[in-house]
Amino acid sequence: MQATAPLTQPGDDPVIRLEQLNRRYRMGAGHIDALGQVDLTVDRGDYLAIMGPSGSGKSTLMNIIGCLDTPTGGSYWLNGKPVSAMNERQLARVRNTEIGFVFQTFNLLPRMTALANVEVPLIYAGVRRRERDRRATEALETVGLGERMLHRPSEMSGGQRQRVAIARALVTGPSIVLADEPTGNLDSSTGREIMALFDRLHSEGNTLIVVTHESHVARHARRVIYLRDGNIVKDEIQGANT
């Protein structure tokens, strides 16, 4: 299932553009800069890994890209839209329609089937039932779970649950898929299967951003940025995916 075209077409503009992005948190009478002055562009169809030690700013950057947090200063543009100037209602719409989230802990609703879990973003988007069923079924078939769509999370392995989460991330045809430690709760063999799925999704034109501290996960990306003390200290292009 290839991500559909976003609602706005900014021509050759990058899908993400960050300019002088800063995130400052108050700490008593002082403050801490979780992000310094970050400049970053991500092209459509790119595959980016974000790495760095604990406290480097990885989670803060991910939360801002995912519209779960807002910057203190600087600009964030997504598909030519000024995300950093949006109100909470506008940000909620962007989160639901333009960003597909994949979490380490899957974040599935335990009493709902795989099909119903994947349909959740479409419900919030106001999609009609028949169309929801069609799109959720297609997404689950894309990740190899066509025969498990009526099973609940408790009836699935960790790898299958992560595949459901990936299908849920894809179902709205987002501009980016944002994954936070997507193999963190999986054994090595299952983790390799999930990363192979990410490789295939990238080859089909999806834009992927993976936040990880695992070098073997980052090796799958086309490009890796390294953060330290809230700043990008390295931005490198890698060879063919492994």
Residue pairs with C-beta under 8 A, 6 or more apart in sequence:
1 138
1 139
1 141
1 142
1 170
1 171
1 204
2 204
2 205
2 206
3 170
3 173
3 174
3 175
3 177
3 205
3 206
3 207
4 173
5 173
6 15
6 79
6 98
6 175
7 79
7 97
7 98
8 79
8 80
8 81
9 79
10 79
10 80
13 77
13 79
13 80
14 41
14 42
14 43
14 44
15 42
15 43
15 44
15 46
15 78
15 79
15 175
15 176
15 207
16 40
16 41
16 42
16 65
16 76
16 77
16 78
16 176
17 40
17 41
17 42
17 75
17 76
17 77
18 38
18 39
18 40
18 41
18 74
18 75
18 76
18 77
19 39
19 74
19 75
19 77
20 37
20 38
20 39
20 73
20 74
20 75
21 35
21 37
21 38
21 39
21 40
21 61
21 64
21 71
21 73
21 74
21 75
21 76
21 84
22 33
22 35
22 36
22 37
22 38
22 71
22 72
22 73
22 74
23 33
23 34
23 35
23 57
23 60
23 64
23 69
23 71
23 72
23 230
24 31
24 32
24 33
24 34
24 72
24 73
25 31
25 32
25 34
33 230
34 57
34 60
34 230
35 57
35 60
35 61
35 64
35 71
35 230
35 231
36 57
36 229
36 230
36 231
37 74
37 231
38 57
38 61
38 74
38 230
38 231
38 232
39 232
40 225
40 232
40 235
42 48
42 176
42 207
42 209
43 207
44 175
44 207
45 202
45 205
45 206
45 207
46 207
46 208
46 222
46 223
47 198
47 202
47 207
47 208
47 210
47 220
47 221
47 222
47 223
47 241
48 208
48 209
48 210
48 221
48 222
48 223
48 224
48 225
49 209
49 210
49 211
49 212
49 217
49 218
49 220
49 221
49 223
49 224
49 225
50 58
50 61
50 62
50 209
50 210
50 211
50 212
50 224
50 225
50 227
51 58
51 212
51 213
51 215
51 218
51 224
51 225
51 226
51 227
52 58
52 213
52 226
52 227
52 228
53 213
53 228
54 213
55 229
56 227
56 228
56 229
56 230
57 227
57 229
57 230
57 231
58 211
58 213
58 227
59 180
59 211
60 69
60 230
61 211
61 227
62 178
62 180
62 209
62 211
63 69
64 70
64 71
64 76
65 76
65 99
65 176
65 178
65 209
66 95
66 99
66 101
66 178
67 83
67 86
67 91
67 92
67 94
67 95
67 99
68 95
70 84
70 91
71 84
74 84
75 82
75 84
76 82
76 83
76 84
77 83
77 84
78 94
78 98
78 175
78 176
79 98
79 175
81 94
83 91
83 94
86 94
95 101
96 121
96 124
96 125
96 172
97 121
97 125
97 172
97 174
98 172
98 174
98 175
98 176
99 174
99 175
99 176
99 177
99 178
100 168
100 169
100 170
100 171
100 172
100 174
100 176
100 177
100 178
101 107
101 169
101 178
101 179
101 180
102 162
102 165
102 166
102 169
102 177
102 178
102 179
102 180
102 182
103 165
103 179
103 180
103 182
104 180
104 181
104 182
104 184
104 185
105 185
106 153
106 158
106 161
106 162
106 164
106 165
106 185
107 165
108 117
108 153
108 161
108 164
108 165
108 168
109 116
109 117
109 120
109 153
110 152
110 153
110 154
111 152
112 120
112 152
113 149
113 150
113 151
113 152
114 140
114 145
114 148
114 149
114 150
114 151
114 152
114 153
114 156
114 164
114 167
115 133
115 136
115 137
115 140
115 149
115 150
117 153
117 164
117 168
118 136
118 139
118 140
118 149
118 164
118 167
118 168
118 171
119 132
119 133
119 136
119 171
120 168
121 168
121 171
121 172
122 131
122 132
122 135
122 136
122 171
122 172
123 132
125 172
127 135
135 171
136 149
136 167
136 171
137 146
137 149
139 167
139 168
139 170
139 171
140 146
140 148
140 149
140 163
140 164
140 167
142 167
142 170
143 163
143 164
143 166
143 167
143 170
143 197
144 163
144 197
145 160
145 163
145 164
145 167
148 156
148 160
153 161
153 164
156 164
157 190
158 185
158 186
158 187
158 190
159 186
159 190
159 193
159 194
162 182
162 183
162 185
162 186
162 190
162 194
163 194
163 197
166 177
166 182
166 194
166 197
166 201
169 177
169 178
169 179
170 177
170 201
170 206
175 207
176 207
176 208
176 209
177 201
177 206
177 207
177 208
177 209
178 209
178 211
179 198
179 208
179 209
179 210
179 211
180 211
181 211
181 212
181 213
181 214
182 194
182 195
182 198
182 210
182 212
182 217
183 190
183 191
183 194
183 195
183 212
183 214
183 217
186 194
191 217
195 217
195 220
198 208
198 210
198 220
199 220
199 241
201 208
202 208
202 222
202 241
208 221
210 217
210 218
210 220
210 221
212 218
218 224
219 238
219 241
219 242
220 241
220 242
221 238
221 241
222 237
222 238
222 241
223 235
223 236
223 237
223 238
224 234
224 235
224 236
224 238
225 232
225 234
225 235
225 236
226 232
226 233
226 234
226 235
227 233
